[in-house]
Amino acid sequence: MTEKVLCKNKNGMAMLLILLAAVVTGLAFLFWCISAEGGSVIIGVFCLFVSIAALFLMAGLKVLKPQEALVLTLFGKYVGTLKGEGFYWVNPFCSAVNPAAGTQLNQSGDVKSTRATEPGGMKISLKIMTLSNNKQKINDCLGNPVEIGIAVMWRVVDTAKAAFNVDNYKAFLSLQCDSALRNIVRLYPYDSAPNVDTTGDGVADDGSLRGSSEVVAQRIKAEIQARVEDAGLEIVDARITYLAYAPEIAAVMLQRQQASAIVDARKLIVDGAVGMVEMALERLSENDVVELDEERKAAMVSNLLVVLCGSKDAQPIVNSGSLY
């Protein structure tokens, strides 16, 4: 199905004036035939028919606002799409088609189901809309359950495909977003992990959901776009809006992160303390401040490491006597 834009129907104002003139003229001749003596019945009936026909043809007048479209069918056959703001006139027997007119999702621009029967309720919006699906619980590549939510910015670019290729393009988009999100998230760990290949090139990398959110979002966008191409939709952008471990393992993973942070901090403290001890011994030896045997050096190193690596302030003991 290929979209066909109707460009020659933007003549609503001219048709409105013509039809109003036909109604007024027909009614005037009808009243004249009724009031005048010897008025022709045939002319009166013809004038009444013209007025009724003109009123019926007014049903073909359509008004579109900016970024709106109207998909039209005539006796079940697709005849074209009205696009762009303006005043149009089409065949009054044409009917508008919008399979998602009454669909409500967690997204911007949705309408209530009652509006599907109101004037303009069958119009298709061409604006950029935002879909925010519910958070999903998905296992990452390491098997850890995570909760993740995304916001997808999208718009309709081919009204014919959106109206006829799928049953309901809004529900179709929502389902494809859930499926694409699940397919991409299972390729990544929540945090960077060793020996994990997230790109599929056979080489381990440091990609993760938390640290590579931009890359993950782009892959989700490309995955969704490939799935909704036949529905005439364009995915403008996709962003991760929520990311966390599932509640059942959140506490354990928090303890794991804390333990990892403590180990890293202790490693840094020990490295610094060893360097400071080496520098102290070298300075004492170079300046001939004091000569220490191996036993005294070991004791000094032990005391310095206790002071530098301890988690609490040390309480020094001053020796006022002989060193030996």
C-alpha angles and dihedrals in degrees: 000000000000124000115246115195116210105223100164097061098076092108101102097128094051092048091047092054092046093049093046089050090050092050094047093045093046093049091046093053089044092055090045092052091049096046100037120083113247092015114167115252091205092056090048093051090047091051090050090050091050092051093048092046091050091051090049092050089055087072087075093065111109131183120202127191124211114294094016131120136189121208110208131200129184115208090335097314121114108241102173149289129272111219133179133031117297149091113287138182122205137165105298089223089064116105128205121239126207113150092188097049095113099033118122119199133158092272143101119272097027117147131211117257091246091064092065089081096044123094109280093017091117095056118114116227116229093190124114107267132192123228117196109184123197118275114272130212108225133167113238123221090279093052096253113140113237132179115226136172131188138196116216123198111206144155141190113259100166113039095186093057091044092052101040111019095062132031096235118000095199094052089041091054093048092052093047091050091055092047095047092047091053093048094051100040093055088063095061136060118229091242130017111288132183122254095018121134110202098166099053095237094117094249122110114241140176097251117141141162092248099041100035101040093138093054092044091051092051091050090049090050092051091047093052093045091055090052099047099041092102091052093061094246130136121208106217097182144338128207135182107240101176133024128167142131115271113267094249093064102022094098093048093048090049090055089048091053091047092050091049091050092049092050092050092048093048091049091054092047093050092048090051094045093051090051092050092049092050090049092049093051092047093050092048091050095045095049094041090232093148137347114231128189121221093267093052091046090053091050091048092048090049093050093047093049091050091051096044099040099038119112091219133050112274121240105221123214114212115217107207094178134073120315089230 
